[in-house]
Amino acid sequence: MVFGSLIVAGGANLAVGITNNFEIIKYLWLVNGIALSVLWPTLIRLLSETTSRKKMARASVGMGTTTATGTLIIYGLSSLYAEIANFRYAFYTAALALPTVAIIWLCSYGKITRGAKAEAEKEDAEDDIPVRPAETVKTKGKIEGSVLTWIVLLAVIAVATNLLKDSLTTWVPAILKETYGFPDSLSILVTLVLPLISVFGNIIAVTVHKKIPDYIGSSGLFFLVCGLMILAIIGSISVGLVVITVFAFAIVSCAASCSNSTITSIFPLYMKGKVNSGMIAGVLNGFCYVGSTISSYGIGVVADAYGWTAVFWLLFGVAAFVVALSVGYFLIKKLIKK
């Protein structure tokens, strides 16, 4: 599955690089997205089967960190390619890297996973944790009520998370260019700060989870930070303080990455033994893509019609909604306990 996804995505990137017809490119990019969307739930399921419970936090950090690192690398290269006026190199880079990783995966998968599974089972046995692989969990047929509530609420928060996160990733270069007159290469280069900060976001998410093991509560905290920083962005843009704007962008990106890591990595991995981690990761990742789609197509429309300030007020409303949702969840939970 992983090998096939990487090969298909590599081929799609190569085709995009050599194609000039946008009608063809949009369908090629759809193929690329579908192929890559399979990777995350597959890898989360594999990690749940090959990682002991005491190493779940480390596994979550590893997954989030590698994703942010990949984004950082491609943004850096994109800035370089924009400077030398050949954006197609970005697609050629992916077309070369993806099949290379696929071959490495194919050659090493069997040996690595066999050893990891044996080690995980041994460590869980030593800690008196029953080993319940994902294959046996999915036959149970029922999901606990508390877990189902988490899934439903986290699906809603997943949409909001990627709406915020991808709005920054996608539109910050345009915002810096249109608002402060940055050239394209500098806008992209400044945007490198966002994935760099996201690396720390995944570490923060794991640390917060240890202090606040309630997934809805921690997500509400992250969105509270997002809301406050969005207000700072609105204020700094109105008076032309680019340093404050970029700083607030970085904090929002970090907090949104914390929420994303909680939803798509920490929650599925820690549900090992209760639900199929891969299935849950796939479902929640799918809702993340809904948020990404809204960001890609909706934010630009709002910006064109009403300007970037209206966009940030909209994003502030999204953050406020999640905070209200988490507070409502906490109050209802407290009433039920009484």
C-alpha positions as YAML, in Angstrom:
chain: A
units: angstrom
residues:
- id: 1
  name: MET
  ca: [0.00, 0.00, 0.00]
- id: 2
  name: VAL
  ca: [2.71, 2.50, 0.99]
- id: 3
  name: PHE
  ca: [4.92, 1.55, -1.97]
- id: 4
  name: GLY
  ca: [2.05, 1.90, -4.45]
- id: 5
  name: SER
  ca: [0.93, 5.25, -3.03]
- id: 6
  name: LEU
  ca: [4.42, 6.71, -3.27]
- id: 7
  name: ILE
  ca: [4.93, 5.47, -6.84]
- id: 8
  name: VAL
  ca: [1.56, 6.85, -8.03]
- id: 9
  name: ALA
  ca: [2.20, 10.21, -6.33]
- id: 10
  name: GLY
  ca: [5.70, 10.38, -7.86]
- id: 11
  name: GLY
  ca: [4.28, 9.74, -11.32]
- id: 12
  name: ALA
  ca: [1.59, 12.39, -10.82]
- id: 13
  name: ASN
  ca: [4.19, 14.99, -9.79]
- id: 14
  name: LEU
  ca: [6.33, 14.18, -12.82]
- id: 15
  name: ALA
  ca: [3.31, 14.53, -15.10]
- id: 16
  name: VAL
  ca: [2.38, 17.89, -13.55]
- id: 17
  name: GLY
  ca: [5.95, 19.11, -14.07]
- id: 18
  name: ILE
  ca: [5.89, 18.40, -17.80]
- id: 19
  name: THR
  ca: [2.27, 19.41, -18.49]
- id: 20
  name: ASN
  ca: [1.09, 22.89, -19.49]
- id: 21
  name: ASN
  ca: [-2.64, 22.16, -19.71]
- id: 22
  name: PHE
  ca: [-4.32, 23.22, -16.46]
- id: 23
  name: GLU
  ca: [-7.36, 21.03, -17.14]
- id: 24
  name: ILE
  ca: [-5.05, 18.02, -17.06]
- id: 25
  name: ILE
  ca: [-2.99, 19.31, -14.13]
- id: 26
  name: LYS
  ca: [-5.98, 19.62, -11.78]
- id: 27
  name: TYR
  ca: [-6.89, 15.97, -12.32]
- id: 28
  name: LEU
  ca: [-3.28, 14.88, -11.93]
- id: 29
  name: TRP
  ca: [-3.14, 16.77, -8.63]
- id: 30
  name: LEU
  ca: [-6.34, 15.02, -7.56]
- id: 31
  name: VAL
  ca: [-4.64, 11.67, -8.22]
- id: 32
  name: ASN
  ca: [-1.62, 12.87, -6.23]
- id: 33
  name: GLY
  ca: [-3.84, 13.85, -3.29]
- id: 34
  name: ILE
  ca: [-5.75, 10.57, -3.28]
- id: 35
  name: ALA
  ca: [-2.52, 8.55, -3.40]
- id: 36
  name: LEU
  ca: [-0.91, 10.47, -0.54]
- id: 37
  name: SER
  ca: [-4.08, 10.47, 1.59]
- id: 38
  name: VAL
  ca: [-3.73, 6.69, 1.94]
- id: 39
  name: LEU
  ca: [-0.32, 7.01, 3.61]
- id: 40
  name: TRP
  ca: [-1.23, 8.59, 6.95]
- id: 41
  name: PRO
  ca: [-3.87, 6.08, 8.18]
- id: 42
  name: THR
  ca: [-1.74, 3.20, 6.90]
- id: 43
  name: LEU
  ca: [1.31, 4.39, 8.81]
- id: 44
  name: ILE
  ca: [-0.69, 5.18, 11.97]
- id: 45
  name: ARG
  ca: [-2.14, 1.67, 11.95]
- id: 46
  name: LEU
  ca: [1.29, 0.19, 11.43]
- id: 47
  name: LEU
  ca: [2.68, 2.25, 14.31]
- id: 48
  name: SER
  ca: [-0.15, 1.15, 16.60]
- id: 49
  name: GLU
  ca: [0.76, -2.47, 15.86]
- id: 50
  name: THR
  ca: [4.52, -2.08, 16.20]
- id: 51
  name: THR
  ca: [4.84, 0.43, 19.07]
- id: 52
  name: SER
  ca: [4.45, -0.28, 22.77]
- id: 53
  name: ARG
  ca: [2.22, 1.98, 24.83]
- id: 54
  name: LYS
  ca: [5.11, 3.58, 26.67]
- id: 55
  name: LYS
  ca: [6.59, 4.67, 23.33]
- id: 56
  name: MET
  ca: [3.36, 6.12, 21.91]
- id: 57
  name: ALA
  ca: [4.34, 9.70, 22.79]
- id: 58
  name: ARG
  ca: [7.68, 9.32, 21.03]
- id: 59
  name: ALA
  ca: [5.96, 7.80, 17.98]
- id: 60
  name: SER
  ca: [3.49, 10.69, 17.82]
- id: 61
  name: VAL
  ca: [6.28, 13.27, 17.97]
- id: 62
  name: GLY
  ca: [8.16, 11.37, 15.27]
- id: 63
  name: MET
  ca: [5.18, 11.34, 12.90]
- id: 64
  name: GLY
  ca: [4.40, 15.02, 13.37]
- id: 65
  name: THR
  ca: [8.03, 16.11, 13.21]
- id: 66
  name: THR
  ca: [8.77, 14.31, 9.95]
- id: 67
  name: THR
  ca: [5.69, 15.83, 8.32]
- id: 68
  name: ALA
  ca: [6.68, 19.34, 9.40]
- id: 69
  name: THR
  ca: [10.27, 18.72, 8.31]
- id: 70
  name: GLY
  ca: [9.12, 17.65, 4.85]
- id: 71
  name: THR
  ca: [7.02, 20.81, 4.56]
- id: 72
  name: LEU
  ca: [10.01, 22.90, 5.66]
- id: 73
  name: ILE
  ca: [12.26, 21.32, 3.03]
- id: 74
  name: ILE
  ca: [9.84, 21.75, 0.13]
- id: 75
  name: TYR
  ca: [9.06, 25.36, 1.13]
- id: 76
  name: GLY
  ca: [12.78, 26.11, 1.19]
- id: 77
  name: LEU
  ca: [13.28, 24.52, -2.21]
- id: 78
  name: SER
  ca: [10.18, 26.29, -3.57]
- id: 79
  name: SER
  ca: [11.67, 29.61, -2.50]
- id: 80
  name: LEU
  ca: [14.88, 28.74, -4.33]
- id: 81
  name: TYR
  ca: [13.01, 27.59, -7.43]
- id: 82
  name: ALA
  ca: [10.89, 30.77, -7.44]
- id: 83
  name: GLU
  ca: [14.09, 32.83, -7.32]
- id: 84
  name: ILE
  ca: [15.59, 31.05, -10.35]
- id: 85
  name: ALA
  ca: [12.22, 31.29, -12.16]
- id: 86
  name: ASN
  ca: [11.60, 27.58, -12.66]
- id: 87
  name: PHE
  ca: [8.78, 26.42, -10.39]
- id: 88
  name: ARG
  ca: [8.61, 23.05, -12.18]
- id: 89
  name: TYR
  ca: [11.69, 21.92, -10.27]
- id: 90
  name: ALA
  ca: [9.46, 21.53, -7.20]
- id: 91
  name: PHE
  ca: [7.48, 18.81, -8.99]
- id: 92
  name: TYR
  ca: [10.61, 17.18, -10.39]
- id: 93
  name: THR
  ca: [12.04, 17.05, -6.86]
- id: 94
  name: ALA
  ca: [8.95, 15.20, -5.60]
- id: 95
  name: ALA
  ca: [8.97, 12.95, -8.67]
- id: 96
  name: LEU
  ca: [12.51, 11.86, -7.78]
- id: 97
  name: ALA
  ca: [12.12, 11.67, -3.98]
- id: 98
  name: LEU
  ca: [8.87, 9.70, -3.78]
- id: 99
  name: PRO
  ca: [9.95, 6.63, -5.82]
- id: 100
  name: THR
  ca: [13.30, 6.65, -4.00]
- id: 101
  name: VAL
  ca: [11.55, 6.45, -0.63]
- id: 102
  name: ALA
  ca: [9.19, 3.80, -2.04]
- id: 103
  name: ILE
  ca: [12.11, 1.54, -2.98]
- id: 104
  name: ILE
  ca: [13.77, 2.03, 0.43]
- id: 105
  name: TRP
  ca: [10.45, 1.18, 2.10]
- id: 106
  name: LEU
  ca: [9.97, -1.96, 0.01]
- id: 107
  name: CYS
  ca: [13.45, -3.23, 0.82]
- id: 108
  name: SER
  ca: [13.32, -2.56, 4.57]
- id: 109
  name: TYR
  ca: [9.65, -3.01, 5.52]
- id: 110
  name: GLY
  ca: [9.62, -6.71, 6.35]
- id: 111
  name: LYS
  ca: [12.69, -6.84, 8.55]
- id: 112
  name: ILE
  ca: [11.92, -3.65, 10.46]
- id: 113
  name: THR
  ca: [8.26, -4.41, 11.20]
- id: 114
  name: ARG
  ca: [8.88, -7.98, 12.35]
- id: 115
  name: GLY
  ca: [11.45, -6.83, 14.88]
- id: 116
  name: ALA
  ca: [9.32, -3.87, 16.02]
- id: 117
  name: LYS
  ca: [6.21, -5.99, 16.58]
- id: 118
  name: ALA
  ca: [8.12, -8.50, 18.68]
- id: 119
  name: GLU
  ca: [9.68, -5.73, 20.76]
- id: 120
  name: ALA
  ca: [6.31, -3.96, 21.29]
- id: 121
  name: GLU
  ca: [4.63, -7.15, 22.44]
- id: 122
  name: LYS
  ca: [7.47, -7.85, 24.85]
- id: 123
  name: GLU
  ca: [7.40, -4.32, 26.34]
- id: 124
  name: ASP
  ca: [3.60, -4.33, 26.72]
- id: 125
  name: ALA
  ca: [3.77, -7.75, 28.38]
- id: 126
  name: GLU
  ca: [6.39, -6.50, 30.82]
- id: 127
  name: ASP
  ca: [4.13, -3.55, 31.67]
- id: 128
  name: ASP
  ca: [1.10, -5.88, 32.03]
- id: 129
  name: ILE
  ca: [-0.66, -4.24, 29.09]
- id: 130
  name: PRO
  ca: [-2.77, -6.71, 27.07]
- id: 131
  name: VAL
  ca: [-1.74, -6.85, 23.41]
- id: 132
  name: ARG
  ca: [-4.76, -6.30, 21.19]
- id: 133
  name: PRO
  ca: [-3.75, -5.75, 17.56]
- id: 134
  name: ALA
  ca: [-5.89, -3.56, 15.33]
- id: 135
  name: GLU
  ca: [-7.14, -6.60, 13.40]
- id: 136
  name: THR
  ca: [-8.80, -8.05, 16.51]
- id: 137
  name: VAL
  ca: [-10.23, -4.73, 17.63]
- id: 138
  name: LYS
  ca: [-12.15, -4.07, 14.44]
- id: 139
  name: THR
  ca: [-14.16, -7.27, 14.89]
- id: 140
  name: LYS
  ca: [-15.63, -6.03, 18.17]
- id: 141
  name: GLY
  ca: [-18.35, -4.19, 16.23]
- id: 142
  name: LYS
  ca: [-18.99, -1.56, 18.90]
- id: 143
  name: ILE
  ca: [-17.15, 1.56, 20.00]
- id: 144
  name: GLU
  ca: [-17.39, 2.83, 23.56]
- id: 145
  name: GLY
  ca: [-19.70, 5.81, 24.01]
- id: 146
  name: SER
  ca: [-16.95, 8.11, 25.29]
- id: 147
  name: VAL
  ca: [-14.67, 7.17, 22.39]
- id: 148
  name: LEU
  ca: [-17.47, 7.74, 19.86]
- id: 149
  name: THR
  ca: [-18.13, 11.17, 21.38]
- id: 150
  name: TRP
  ca: [-14.45, 12.02, 21.05]
- id: 151
  name: ILE
  ca: [-14.44, 10.91, 17.41]
- id: 152
  name: VAL
  ca: [-17.48, 13.01, 16.47]
- id: 153
  name: LEU
  ca: [-16.24, 16.16, 18.23]
- id: 154
  name: LEU
  ca: [-12.67, 15.71, 16.98]
- id: 155
  name: ALA
  ca: [-14.01, 15.35, 13.42]
- id: 156
  name: VAL
  ca: [-15.60, 18.80, 13.74]
- id: 157
  name: ILE
  ca: [-12.43, 20.22, 15.29]
- id: 158
  name: ALA
  ca: [-10.35, 18.57, 12.53]
- id: 159
  name: VAL
  ca: [-12.19, 20.65, 9.91]
- id: 160
  name: ALA
  ca: [-11.55, 23.82, 11.90]
- id: 161
  name: THR
  ca: [-7.92, 22.90, 12.55]
- id: 162
  name: ASN
  ca: [-6.98, 22.46, 8.93]
- id: 163
  name: LEU
  ca: [-9.05, 25.45, 7.90]
- id: 164
  name: LEU
  ca: [-6.76, 27.55, 10.12]
- id: 165
  name: LYS
  ca: [-3.52, 25.67, 9.49]
- id: 166
  name: ASP
  ca: [-3.83, 25.44, 5.72]
- id: 167
  name: SER
  ca: [-5.11, 28.99, 5.43]
- id: 168
  name: LEU
  ca: [-1.71, 30.09, 6.74]
- id: 169
  name: THR
  ca: [0.31, 27.55, 4.76]
- id: 170
  name: THR
  ca: [-1.49, 28.40, 1.52]
- id: 171
  name: TRP
  ca: [-2.17, 32.12, 1.84]
- id: 172
  name: VAL
  ca: [0.60, 33.67, 3.95]
- id: 173
  name: PRO
  ca: [2.83, 34.31, 0.89]
- id: 174
  name: ALA
  ca: [-0.06, 36.11, -0.82]
- id: 175
  name: ILE
  ca: [-0.90, 38.05, 2.37]
- id: 176
  name: LEU
  ca: [2.70, 39.22, 2.82]
- id: 177
  name: LYS
  ca: [2.96, 40.17, -0.85]
- id: 178
  name: GLU
  ca: [-0.34, 42.07, -1.04]
- id: 179
  name: THR
  ca: [-0.23, 43.65, 2.43]
- id: 180
  name: TYR
  ca: [3.46, 44.47, 2.83]
- id: 181
  name: GLY
  ca: [4.75, 44.32, -0.76]
- id: 182
  name: PHE
  ca: [7.08, 41.34, -0.24]
- id: 183
  name: PRO
  ca: [8.51, 39.76, -3.42]
- id: 184
  name: ASP
  ca: [7.43, 36.17, -4.12]
- id: 185
  name: SER
  ca: [10.72, 34.53, -3.08]
- id: 186
  name: LEU
  ca: [10.89, 36.49, 0.20]
- id: 187
  name: SER
  ca: [7.23, 35.74, 1.00]
- id: 188
  name: ILE
  ca: [7.86, 32.02, 0.60]
- id: 189
  name: LEU
  ca: [11.10, 32.25, 2.55]
- id: 190
  name: VAL
  ca: [9.40, 34.01, 5.47]
- id: 191
  name: THR
  ca: [6.69, 31.35, 5.36]
- id: 192
  name: LEU
  ca: [9.44, 28.80, 6.13]
- id: 193
  name: VAL
  ca: [9.04, 29.90, 9.75]
- id: 194
  name: LEU
  ca: [5.63, 28.21, 9.90]
- id: 195
  name: PRO
  ca: [6.64, 24.56, 9.33]
- id: 196
  name: LEU
  ca: [9.76, 25.14, 11.41]
- id: 197
  name: ILE
  ca: [7.58, 26.19, 14.36]
- id: 198
  name: SER
  ca: [5.27, 23.25, 13.63]
- id: 199
  name: VAL
  ca: [8.10, 20.89, 14.56]
- id: 200
  name: PHE
  ca: [7.91, 22.27, 18.10]
- id: 201
  name: GLY
  ca: [4.11, 22.15, 17.94]
- id: 202
  name: ASN
  ca: [4.10, 18.37, 17.86]
- id: 203
  name: ILE
  ca: [6.36, 18.20, 20.90]
- id: 204
  name: ILE
  ca: [4.13, 20.69, 22.72]
- id: 205
  name: ALA
  ca: [1.02, 18.64, 21.83]
- id: 206
  name: VAL
  ca: [2.47, 15.51, 23.45]
- id: 207
  name: THR
  ca: [3.53, 17.49, 26.53]
- id: 208
  name: VAL
  ca: [0.07, 19.06, 26.87]
- id: 209
  name: HIS
  ca: [-1.57, 15.64, 26.45]
- id: 210
  name: LYS
  ca: [0.35, 14.37, 29.48]
- id: 211
  name: LYS
  ca: [-1.01, 17.29, 31.54]
- id: 212
  name: ILE
  ca: [-4.49, 17.42, 29.93]
- id: 213
  name: PRO
  ca: [-5.38, 13.90, 28.71]
- id: 214
  name: ASP
  ca: [-8.80, 15.08, 27.52]
- id: 215
  name: TYR
  ca: [-8.52, 15.52, 23.75]
- id: 216
  name: ILE
  ca: [-11.38, 18.04, 23.48]
- id: 217
  name: GLY
  ca: [-10.03, 20.12, 26.34]
- id: 218
  name: SER
  ca: [-6.52, 20.33, 24.90]
- id: 219
  name: SER
  ca: [-7.90, 21.23, 21.47]
- id: 220
  name: GLY
  ca: [-9.94, 24.04, 23.05]
- id: 221
  name: LEU
  ca: [-6.77, 25.37, 24.68]
- id: 222
  name: PHE
  ca: [-4.91, 25.37, 21.37]
- id: 223
  name: PHE
  ca: [-7.75, 27.24, 19.66]
- id: 224
  name: LEU
  ca: [-7.88, 29.79, 22.47]
- id: 225
  name: VAL
  ca: [-4.25, 30.61, 21.63]
- id: 226
  name: CYS
  ca: [-5.15, 30.74, 17.92]
- id: 227
  name: GLY
  ca: [-8.00, 33.16, 18.58]
- id: 228
  name: LEU
  ca: [-5.86, 35.55, 20.61]
- id: 229
  name: MET
  ca: [-3.10, 35.53, 17.99]
- id: 230
  name: ILE
  ca: [-5.56, 36.13, 15.15]
- id: 231
  name: LEU
  ca: [-6.71, 39.25, 16.98]
- id: 232
  name: ALA
  ca: [-3.03, 40.28, 17.12]
- id: 233
  name: ILE
  ca: [-2.76, 39.71, 13.36]
- id: 234
  name: ILE
  ca: [-5.80, 41.90, 12.67]
- id: 235
  name: GLY
  ca: [-4.39, 44.69, 14.83]
- id: 236
  name: SER
  ca: [-0.84, 44.49, 13.42]
- id: 237
  name: ILE
  ca: [-2.01, 44.52, 9.80]
- id: 238
  name: SER
  ca: [-4.12, 47.62, 10.46]
- id: 239
  name: VAL
  ca: [-1.04, 49.54, 11.66]
- id: 240
  name: GLY
  ca: [1.54, 47.89, 9.38]
- id: 241
  name: LEU
  ca: [3.64, 46.02, 11.99]
- id: 242
  name: VAL
  ca: [5.02, 43.19, 9.88]
- id: 243
  name: VAL
  ca: [7.14, 41.72, 12.70]
- id: 244
  name: ILE
  ca: [4.08, 41.27, 14.92]
- id: 245
  name: THR
  ca: [2.13, 39.83, 12.00]
- id: 246
  name: VAL
  ca: [4.77, 37.20, 11.20]
- id: 247
  name: PHE
  ca: [5.22, 36.35, 14.90]
- id: 248
  name: ALA
  ca: [1.46, 35.86, 15.33]
- id: 249
  name: PHE
  ca: [1.36, 33.75, 12.15]
- id: 250
  name: ALA
  ca: [4.03, 31.50, 13.68]
- id: 251
  name: ILE
  ca: [2.13, 31.08, 16.97]
- id: 252
  name: VAL
  ca: [-1.15, 30.31, 15.19]
- id: 253
  name: SER
  ca: [0.66, 27.77, 13.01]
- id: 254
  name: CYS
  ca: [2.20, 26.18, 16.10]
- id: 255
  name: ALA
  ca: [-1.11, 25.98, 17.98]
- id: 256
  name: ALA
  ca: [-2.95, 24.63, 14.94]
- id: 257
  name: SER
  ca: [-0.22, 22.03, 14.47]
- id: 258
  name: CYS
  ca: [-0.67, 21.04, 18.13]
- id: 259
  name: SER
  ca: [-4.37, 20.47, 17.48]
- id: 260
  name: ASN
  ca: [-3.67, 18.60, 14.25]
- id: 261
  name: SER
  ca: [-1.15, 16.34, 15.98]
- id: 262
  name: THR
  ca: [-3.62, 15.63, 18.78]
- id: 263
  name: ILE
  ca: [-6.38, 14.68, 16.33]
- id: 264
  name: THR
  ca: [-4.53, 12.69, 13.67]
- id: 265
  name: SER
  ca: [-1.68, 11.18, 15.65]
- id: 266
  name: ILE
  ca: [-1.98, 11.21, 19.45]
- id: 267
  name: PHE
  ca: [-5.66, 10.25, 19.63]
- id: 268
  name: PRO
  ca: [-5.54, 7.33, 17.14]
- id: 269
  name: LEU
  ca: [-2.34, 5.92, 18.65]
- id: 270
  name: TYR
  ca: [-3.60, 6.13, 22.24]
- id: 271
  name: MET
  ca: [-6.85, 4.44, 21.20]
- id: 272
  name: LYS
  ca: [-4.84, 1.27, 20.52]
- id: 273
  name: GLY
  ca: [-6.80, -1.63, 21.96]
- id: 274
  name: LYS
  ca: [-10.13, 0.24, 21.83]
- id: 275
  name: VAL
  ca: [-10.59, 0.92, 18.12]
- id: 276
  name: ASN
  ca: [-8.74, 0.32, 14.87]
- id: 277
  name: SER
  ca: [-6.15, 3.12, 14.99]
- id: 278
  name: GLY
  ca: [-5.72, 3.19, 11.22]
- id: 279
  name: MET
  ca: [-9.46, 3.49, 10.60]
- id: 280
  name: ILE
  ca: [-9.83, 6.34, 13.10]
- id: 281
  name: ALA
  ca: [-6.77, 8.11, 11.70]
- id: 282
  name: GLY
  ca: [-8.21, 7.76, 8.21]
- id: 283
  name: VAL
  ca: [-11.63, 9.14, 9.22]
- id: 284
  name: LEU
  ca: [-10.20, 12.11, 11.11]
- id: 285
  name: ASN
  ca: [-7.62, 12.78, 8.39]
- id: 286
  name: GLY
  ca: [-10.49, 12.85, 5.91]
- id: 287
  name: PHE
  ca: [-12.18, 15.61, 7.91]
- id: 288
  name: CYS
  ca: [-8.86, 17.45, 7.95]
- id: 289
  name: TYR
  ca: [-8.95, 17.38, 4.15]
- id: 290
  name: VAL
  ca: [-12.43, 18.94, 4.28]
- id: 291
  name: GLY
  ca: [-10.91, 21.86, 6.19]
- id: 292
  name: SER
  ca: [-8.04, 22.06, 3.72]
- id: 293
  name: THR
  ca: [-10.46, 22.15, 0.79]
- id: 294
  name: ILE
  ca: [-12.50, 24.94, 2.36]
- id: 295
  name: SER
  ca: [-9.27, 26.85, 2.97]
- id: 296
  name: SER
  ca: [-7.95, 26.39, -0.56]
- id: 297
  name: TYR
  ca: [-11.12, 27.42, -2.35]
- id: 298
  name: GLY
  ca: [-13.11, 29.49, 0.15]
- id: 299
  name: ILE
  ca: [-10.50, 31.75, 1.76]
- id: 300
  name: GLY
  ca: [-9.38, 33.19, -1.59]
- id: 301
  name: VAL
  ca: [-12.98, 33.97, -2.52]
- id: 302
  name: VAL
  ca: [-13.57, 35.79, 0.78]
- id: 303
  name: ALA
  ca: [-10.29, 37.69, 0.40]
- id: 304
  name: ASP
  ca: [-11.15, 38.81, -3.13]
- id: 305
  name: ALA
  ca: [-14.60, 39.97, -2.09]
- id: 306
  name: TYR
  ca: [-13.95, 41.52, 1.32]
- id: 307
  name: GLY
  ca: [-10.17, 41.69, 1.90]
- id: 308
  name: TRP
  ca: [-7.77, 39.90, 4.25]
- id: 309
  name: THR
  ca: [-9.11, 41.53, 7.40]
- id: 310
  name: ALA
  ca: [-12.47, 39.88, 6.77]
- id: 311
  name: VAL
  ca: [-10.66, 36.55, 6.33]
- id: 312
  name: PHE
  ca: [-9.03, 36.87, 9.73]
- id: 313
  name: TRP
  ca: [-12.29, 37.79, 11.42]
- id: 314
  name: LEU
  ca: [-13.76, 34.66, 9.84]
- id: 315
  name: LEU
  ca: [-10.86, 32.55, 11.18]
- id: 316
  name: PHE
  ca: [-11.30, 34.17, 14.59]
- id: 317
  name: GLY
  ca: [-14.94, 33.06, 14.50]
- id: 318
  name: VAL
  ca: [-13.82, 29.51, 13.74]
- id: 319
  name: ALA
  ca: [-11.39, 29.56, 16.70]
- id: 320
  name: ALA
  ca: [-14.09, 31.00, 19.00]
- id: 321
  name: PHE
  ca: [-16.51, 28.26, 17.91]
- id: 322
  name: VAL
  ca: [-14.04, 25.49, 18.87]
- id: 323
  name: VAL
  ca: [-13.34, 27.13, 22.23]
- id: 324
  name: ALA
  ca: [-17.09, 27.34, 22.87]
- id: 325
  name: LEU
  ca: [-17.47, 23.70, 21.79]
- id: 326
  name: SER
  ca: [-14.78, 22.52, 24.20]
- id: 327
  name: VAL
  ca: [-16.24, 24.59, 27.08]
- id: 328
  name: GLY
  ca: [-19.71, 23.19, 26.36]
- id: 329
  name: TYR
  ca: [-18.30, 19.66, 26.29]
- id: 330
  name: PHE
  ca: [-16.57, 20.23, 29.63]
- id: 331
  name: LEU
  ca: [-19.74, 21.61, 31.27]
- id: 332
  name: ILE
  ca: [-21.94, 18.77, 29.97]
- id: 333
  name: LYS
  ca: [-19.37, 16.22, 31.07]
- id: 334
  name: LYS
  ca: [-19.30, 17.77, 34.54]
- id: 335
  name: LEU
  ca: [-23.13, 17.74, 34.79]
- id: 336
  name: ILE
  ca: [-23.27, 14.08, 33.76]
- id: 337
  name: LYS
  ca: [-20.79, 13.13, 36.44]
- id: 338
  name: LYS
  ca: [-23.01, 14.78, 39.05]
...
